[in-house]
């Protein structure tokens, strides 16, 4: 996980909160993106694309100034709803007094009290850590043997390739992976869960093929120095 879309208002009263959340994200090695260039407004195709290119979304549901009904910002609602519709990891942080919105009903959320913010930041940090654990690490795996790799690589833009992992002796669902031809061979890039033990690949080809489960961490053989 590298980028999280931070949906928030651009009001002066929220600047400190936004800066603190951005700093927390940086501590997890995550870049915060937002719709700052458009200054907050309707969900445009450009903003939708920014959201979809992120790995997750955090929405700050803060109160609007001079609004006795404690309503929050409409574009934050739209951006949060778009992330949920895309089935992205997303969580809302609700300032005290702002009711949980219908779009977030049934989903985990974080209560934020400006007078006592520590609990909210701890919960957000735990959420970021869990998201990163689930997202895993990026692995680059070479397709072998060479004759099969050449045939698959020749149709890299059209071939369907999938992977699954073994976690605690259980199989995950098959997930699509992208095949890439590069100098030196044909490769697939996998986002590997932290607790995965082995990986298996299959492709519809042609030729249709499937690997055996392969350990993710290969042994290193040491030899005496001369």
N, C-alpha and C positions, 0 to 999 in steps of 0.2 A: 504494500500500500504506500503510495507516494503522494497523492494529491487528494485533498478533501475540500469540497465546495462548502464555504461558510456563508450561509444565508443570514442576512442581518439588515437592520436599518442603518441609515447613514446620518442619523440625528446625533447632535453633539453629546447628548446624555448617554449614548451607548458606546462612545469611543473607547472609554477605558475597558469596558467589558470585552469589546471586540479585540482590542490589543492583547488582553490577558488570554483570551481563547487562542488567538494566533500564536502567542508565545508558548502555550501548552502544546499546541500541535507541533511547533518546531522542536520541542523537547523530545517528541516521538519520531523525529526525522521526517515529518510530513509537511508538505507545502499547502498553505491555505489559498484557495482561489475564490473569487466572488464576482458579482456583477457591478463592481464599482464604476466601470467605465460608462455604464448606462444610468448610474445614480439612483437606482431603485425604480422599478416600474413594472409594467405588465410583462408576463413571461414571453419573451421574444424567442424566435428560433435560435438566435445567437446565444442567449442565456441557457436555453435548453441544451444546446450543444456543449457549453461549458460544464453543465451538470453531468451530462452523460459521459464526458471525457474524464470526470473525476472518479475516484474509487469509492467515495462515500459522501454523505452530506450531513452537516450539523446546522440546525436551524435555531436562531435565537429569537424566541417569541417574547419580545419586550413590549412594554406599554408605549402607546403613542402619547406624546405630550398633549396636555389640555383635552384629553378624551376621558370623560367621567365613566365611560363604560368599560375601561381597561381593554379596549380592542387592540389587537396587534396589527402588524403591517401586512397588507394584502399580498404584496409580492413575495414575502417570506412564506405565507401560506401556499401560494402557487408553486414556489420552488420546492418546498417540502413535499407537496402532493405529487409533483412530477417525479421526484426521486422514488417515492413509494410506488408509483405506477410502473416505474422501470425496475422495481424490485431491487433497488440499491440498498446497501446498509445506510440507515439514516436514523437520527435521533433528534428530538426537540428539547431545547432548554427553555423552560417556562419561568419567566419572572413572576414573583409572588403577585397574585391578583389577576393574572391572565389565565383564563380557563383553557383547559386542554381542548384543542380543536377537534372537530369531527374526523378530519383526515388522520389524526394521530390516535384516535380512540382504539384501545386494544394493543397499542404499541408501547414499548418501554419509553419513558421520558425522564427528564431531570428537572427537579424543582430548584429554582435559583432565588435565593433571598439576598438582595444587595447588602443587607446589614450583616449577613453571616454567609459569605460565599464559598467557604472552604469545602463544605460537603459537596456542592455542585461540581467544583473543579476536580475533586477526588473521583467522583463518579464519572466525569467525562474522561479523565485520564485512564480509568479502568476500562471504559468503553473503547478508547483508542487502542489500548493494548490488546484487547480481545479481537478487535477488527484486524489488527496487524497479525495476530497469531493465526486467525482463520485465513487471511490472505496468503500467508506463507512467503516463501522465497522464490525468486525466479531462477529456474534451472535451464540450462541449454544442453540438449541431448542430441547426439549424432545418430542418424538412422543408418543401420547396418543390416546386412552386408551391402557392399558397394553396388552390386548389380540391381538389387531391389531398390536401393536408394535412388539410383539414376532414373529408374522408371517412374517412381513416385515423384521425384523432383521435377521431371519433365512436365508434369501436370500439377505443379504445386498450387496454382491458383484455383484448381477445380477439385482436387482430391479431398476426400473427407478423412480426417485423422482424429482419433479420440484417445484419451488416456483415462485410466482409473488408478486409484491408489489402494494400498493395503494399510489400514490403520487398526492397530490392536487386533490383527487377524481377521478383520472385516473388510469387505470390498466396498468402495465408494461407488457412486453412480459414474457412468461414462461421461466425460466432459470433452467438448471439442477443443482441439489445439491447432495452431497454424503451422503449416509446413513451409520452410524457407530454404531456398537454394542460396548457398553462399560459397565463397572461395574456400575450398577444403572439404566440401561435402554438402549433404542435405541434413538440416537440423529441425528440431521442434523445440519450442520454448514452453516450459511448464511452470505454472504457479503452484508450488508444492506446499501443502499444509505442513505446519511445523512438526506434527506428530506422525507424518507418513513414514512408513517403513520401506515399502517397495512400490514400484510403478510398472504398469503394463500399458503397451501401446497397441492399437489396431488401426488398420486403414482399409477402405473399400477399394483402393487401388485404381486401375489395375497395376499390378496384381493384388488381389485381396490378401492381406497378411495380418499376422498377430504375433506379438512377442510373448515370451514367458514373463512372469513376474521377475523384476530385476531389482536388486538392492540399490537404494539411492546412495549409499556410502560404501564405496568399494574398498577392500583392504589394501594397505600399502606394505609392500615387502621391502624390508631393509636388508642390506648385505654388508658384510664387514668392509671397512675402508681398506684400500691397498696400503 
